Amino acid sequence: MVYTNNNLNNNINPSNSSNNIFNRPLLILILVASLIFTVVYVMYYYFRKNQPIPGFTYYSSDINNLNPLFNTSAIDINDCVDQCNKQAMCDGITFNTKTKSCLGQYEGLLRSDTNQYVAWIKDKKYNSLKSSGNIENTSQGESIVSLLKSSSRGIIPNTKVPIPIFPDQFTFSFWITIKDWYHNYSYWRHIFHKGSSFDSTKNDFKAMQIHNWEEITDMIPEQCIGAWITPFQNNIRIAVTTSSSKFAPAPALDANTEKCDCVTNLQTKQINCSKCWITDLDSDPNVTDTRLLNIKQKKVEYIDIFDIETNKPINIVVSFSGISAEIYVNTKFKTTFILSGPPEWNSGDLYVHNPVEYTGEVRNIIVLPGTSSMQIVKDLYKKYQI
C-alpha cells in the first residue's frame, strides 16, 4: 500500500486530532472561569487583608450560639478594631454602624450581610501569641495600647488595657523622668498601678501620705502591676499581686471550744477538771482530724530597682512568664525575680499619678499581652524612645 503525502499530513496534523483543546469550548470556559476566580480571590485577599469589610459579619460558626468574647459599644469601626486588638484571643469583629455595637469573636465565620454591618479579621501575625504567649515583634502590640501621660493624673478604664492570652504572661513598659527626688520626701509616691481603686464609690484620688509599705498593700491589695517611688532612696519599686496555694491541717471539728480532762467524784458527784486546751491549737494532742485544706494565699510581692538617675528619661520593662519576672532598664537586663506564686491578672482600672505626687512625668505606658524577649525590649526602646 502506498501513502501519499497528503494522507500522511492529515494523520499527523494536530489540528485534526480530536484531542485538540481548542475543539473543547466547555473545557476552555471552565479554565478561563477558574483563572478569573483565582485572580479575583487573590486580589480580594490582598486588598482586604486586615481591612474592614463592609456588608459582612464575623460571628461564631454556630449562629445560634454566638458566645462572643465581648459585646460592647464603639465610636466607630476603628474603635471596635482597637478593642479586638487589646484581646489576644479575639481574631475578628462585627461592627453595627447604626447601633454602634461592637462584637468580638474567636474562630468565627465570615458571612455576607446587610450594609449596616462591617466585619474585620485580625492579621495572622497574632497567631503565634495565641499558641505560645510570647511576643515576637512590637507590631503585635502596636495598636494594643500606647498611653501618653505626663505629670497629670487620671484613670485608664480596664477595657482599654489588653488582656493577656495567658494570665501569667504579660509585659509592662514605661518611660519615667524624675526631676527631684526630694519632693514629698519620706512618703511613698505613686506612679501607676492596675487594680484596686482608691475610692470604691467615686474612683476619686485622695492624698496618701503614707510612710509604711504595709499600709500601701492594705489599701491597694490588687496590683498588676504597681510602680512606686520609695520614700527615702532613689529607687523604684515594682509590685505585683500573686496567688499561691498551700495545704494546711484542717481545724478540729469542734474547733474553738475548750476541752479538759475531767474526773467525777463518785461520792460528792462533783466534777474536777484539769489539763484544759482549745481544740484548734496545733499542739493539741487530741486532734484526730487528718484532713488537709488547700488554702489560697494572695499577697503583694515586690522588687526594687536601685539608683534611678534624675533628669533623664528612663525606660523600664517588666516581663512576666509564670513565677519569673525579668526587669530591664534602658534595654539592659537588670535582674530576674522569682515570685512565690504566679501573678494574678485583675479586672481593675489603670490608675496614674495619685497624690502624693513626685516632680516628673511618666510616658508611653505600653502593655503587651505576652512575654517579651531581649529583642522585643530593644525594639520597644527604639520605637518609643523619648
C-alpha positions, 0 to 999 in steps of 0.5 A: 500500500502506498501513502501519499503525502497528503494522507500522511499530513492529515494523520499527523496534523494536530489540528485534526486530532480530536484531542485538540483543546481548542475543539473543547469550548466547555473545557476552555470556559471552565479554565478561563472561569477558574483563572478569573476566580483565582485572580479575583480571590487573590486580589480580594485577599490582598486588598482586604487583608486586615481591612474592614469589610463592609456588608459582612459579619464575623460571628461564631460558626454556630449562629445560634450560639454566638458566645462572643468574647465581648459585646460592647459599644464603639465610636466607630469601626476603628474603635471596635478594631482597637478593642479586638486588638487589646484581646489576644484571643479575639481574631475578628469583629462585627461592627453595627454602624447604626447601633454602634455595637461592637462584637468580638469573636474567636474562630468565627465565620465570615458571612455576607450581610446587610450594609449596616454591618462591617466585619474585620479579621485580625492579621495572622501575625497574632497567631503565634501569641495565641499558641505560645504567649510570647511576643515576637515583634512590637507590631503585635502590640502596636495598636494594643495600647500606647498611653501618653501621660505626663505629670497629670493624673487620671484613670485608664478604664480596664477595657482599654488595657489588653488582656493577656492570652495567658494570665501569667504572661504579660509585659509592662513598659514605661518611660519615667523622668524624675526631676527631684527626688526630694519632693514629698520626701519620706512618703511613698509616691505613686506612679501607676498601678492596675487594680484596686481603686482608691475610692470604691464609690467615686474612683476619686484620688485622695492624698496618701501620705503614707510612710509604711509599705504595709499600709500601701498593700492594705489599701491597694491589695490588687496590683498588676502591676504597681510602680512606686517611688520609695520614700527615702532612696532613689529607687523604684519599686515594682509590685505585683499581686500573686496567688499561691496555694498551700495545704494546711491541717484542717481545724478540729471539728469542734474547733474553738471550744475548750476541752479538759480532762475531767474526773467525777467524784463518785461520792460528792458527784462533783466534777474536777477538771484539769489539763484544759486546751482549745481544740484548734491549737496545733499542739493539741494532742487530741486532734484526730482530724487528718484532713488537709485544706488547700488554702489560697494565699494572695499577697503583694510581692515586690522588687526594687530597682536601685539608683534611678538617675534624675533628669533623664528619661528612663525606660523600664520593662517588666516581663512576666512568664509564670513565677519569673519576672525579668526587669530591664532598664534602658534595654539592659537586663537588670535582674530576674525575680522569682515570685512565690506564686504566679501573678494574678491578672485583675479586672481593675482600672489603670490608675496614674499619678495619685497624690502624693505626687513626685516632680516628673512625668511618666510616658508611653505606658505600653502593655503587651499581652505576652512575654517579651524577649531581649529583642522585643525590649530593644525594639520597644526602646527604639520605637518609643524612645523619648 
